[in-house]
Amino acid sequence: MPLARGAGTLSGMDFRFSPETEAWREELRAFLRQELPPDFEGDDDFFDNEEQVAFAKEFMKKLGARRWLAPAWPVEYGGMGKTPIEQMILNEELAYHRAPHGGRLFTIGITGPTILVHGTEEQKRRWLPEMARGEVWYCQGFSEPGSGSDLASLQTRAVRDGDEYVINGQKIWTSNAHVADKMLLLARTDPDVPKHRGISAFIVDMRSPGITVQGIPNIAYRRDFNQVFFENVRVPAENLLGGENQGWYVATTTLDFERSNIAAISGARRTTHELVRWAKERHNGRRPFDDPKVRHALADLTVDCEVGRLLAYRVAWLQSKGEIPNAEASMSKVFMAMLGIKVANVGVNLLGPFGMLTPGSKWAKLRGRVLTSYLLSHAGPIGGGTSEIQKNIIATRGLGLPRGD
Ligand SMILES: Cc1cc2nc3c(=O)[nH]c(=O)nc-3n(C[C@H](O)[C@H](O)[C@H](O)COP(=O)(O)OP(=O)(O)OC[C@H]3O[C@@H](n4cnc5c(N)ncnc54)[C@H](O)[C@@H]3O)c2cc1C
């Protein structure tokens, strides 16, 4: 049974890139070869040391100076007016080269486009150019200890007091909050209406008095996400985004952006390519590629990487036609999460005991990246909306099945 929009979508699809688009990709690759050290291994957005943050900040500004952080934004807000496909090629190349992310997802991928849709002209001019220059990094303050999948149940309060709102409450799992300058925050402004109708969105300066950021070490003992506490934090009313009690519309727009997952797919492709290279070399007198099981496992990953890439490009293609991908984006997210786990599993099996060594070990193969990917891959089906929630979307919006209780 085809997806409601699927059959028509595929029939109009052209799998080739235009010569201009190919030239754009080559230009990006040349820049990345020049700017990143030859043995650069990337950071996966892991900001636990100052050197790494400084390098990422400088790199973001270099991209910003060329208007390459947000090429698909209008020129007046710091972009180049390029297409979603061209933006996606940028994201794909950056991820493949493991260039520092610097919170790009939350800044350029999520908050910026949300401001483009819901911001006033004054807000767009105030917030977008500084993002596009790479000077300001954002985080996303949505989830709370009791509100993840059921986001609309969030409890953090925002109470109007003159020209300001006073925020009290707690956010959790906030990626990059410890290095972000600003937050896109959801808070409850009216507790007496149905839950979706009493939420507002704000842009909050992370240096405001009353904000405490506390790191949460993750499965790989890294500090990627945080708890963020708000105690009488004052936010100017002009930082309200999309009108009071309109936050749910802002949130749903936000969640519709940057849903191609190309960065994760591209990272999986890079690791697959490295595993193929490794398998072709001799290790302790034997070449893993000579084993048919190894060849099949790597062939299998290669098929999946191509499928993932096409699912991701379909999302950008729909966006370039002015459509908002729903079930298509959810399919890409579910697939990406599965692919991340599969690549990491194959990698650990292939490297054997060496696959268990941490990045710091001098005996670690592929610099210990496979172990880190193995551990972190389990976040894939959770972050950005769990796989179960994505499947609910595919079932209801894609297949037209009833919601069920
Ligand atoms: C690496 C990582 C980074 C993150 N970064 C951020 C961030 O920057 N900002 C932010 O706001 N949040 C962030 N999150 C939080 C993330 O959005 C939530 O973890 C996610 O939405 C799930 O919410 P929850 O953890 O409260 O789980 P719950 O919603 O409690 O879900 C628990 C389990 O129940 C299942 N479940 C729940 N409801 C349903 C349903 N209706 N149908 C079927 N199954 C269901 C879920 O799929 C899951 O398996 C991050 C999470 C991770 C792992």
The ligand as a Gaussian input file, in Angstrom:
#p B3LYP/6-31G(d) Opt

LIG

0 1
 C       20.996000      12.493000      22.633000
 C       19.750000      13.239000      22.984000
 C       19.717000      14.613000      22.807000
 C       18.568000      15.333000      23.157000
 N       18.596000      16.700000      23.009000
 C       17.494000      17.415000      23.356000
 C       17.511000      18.850000      23.254000
 O       18.497000      19.448000      22.853000
 N       16.414000      19.525000      23.641000
 C       15.290000      18.898000      24.090000
 O       14.315000      19.583000      24.390000
 N       15.246000      17.535000      24.227000
 C       16.323000      16.794000      23.868000
 N       16.312000      15.414000      23.994000
 C       15.144000      14.772000      24.594000
 C       14.273000      13.990000      23.612000
 O       13.568000      14.874000      22.776000
 C       13.350000      13.104000      24.453000
 O       14.165000      12.188000      25.153000
 C       12.363000      12.342000      23.578000
 O       11.424000      13.223000      23.005000
 C       11.617000      11.269000      24.398000
 O       11.062000      11.803000      25.536000
 P       11.302000      11.122000      26.971000
 O       12.763000      10.923000      27.137000
 O       10.587000      11.954000      27.986000
 O       10.673000       9.686000      26.870000
 P        9.127000       9.306000      27.003000
 O        8.312000      10.240000      26.200000
 O        8.816000       9.158000      28.448000
 O        9.085000       7.890000      26.297000
 C        9.502000       6.678000      26.964000
 C        9.228000       5.513000      26.014000
 O        7.808000       5.423000      25.750000
 C        7.578000       5.489000      24.351000
 N        6.359000       6.255000      24.078000
 C        5.981000       7.437000      24.631000
 N        4.822000       7.861000      24.108000
 C        4.452000       6.937000      23.181000
 C        3.329000       6.812000      22.287000
 N        2.381000       7.755000      22.227000
 N        3.282000       5.741000      21.472000
 C        4.268000       4.768000      21.517000
 N        5.340000       4.831000      22.351000
 C        5.437000       5.902000      23.162000
 C        8.778000       6.200000      23.770000
 O        8.953000       5.917000      22.395000
 C        9.896000       5.677000      24.650000
 O       10.340000       4.448000      24.188000
 C       17.435000      14.671000      23.663000
 C       17.475000      13.274000      23.831000
 C       18.618000      12.560000      23.498000
 C       18.637000      11.071000      23.684000

